[in-house]
């Protein structure tokens, strides 16, 4: 009986970890567009500073 309980506990941990991984991946997809546009703005701003020398 203890072997079955050990297997059950392992399965529960795997399910919990998989839910966490899915949540992280979903958050990554949700934030990817925002992050990309922010990096584009940062790059354009840095290019302008390097070109003009003005902050």
ABEGO torsion letter per residue (X at the ends): XAAAAAAAAAAAAAAAAAAAAAAAAAAAAAAAAAAAAAAAAAAAAAAAAAAAGBX
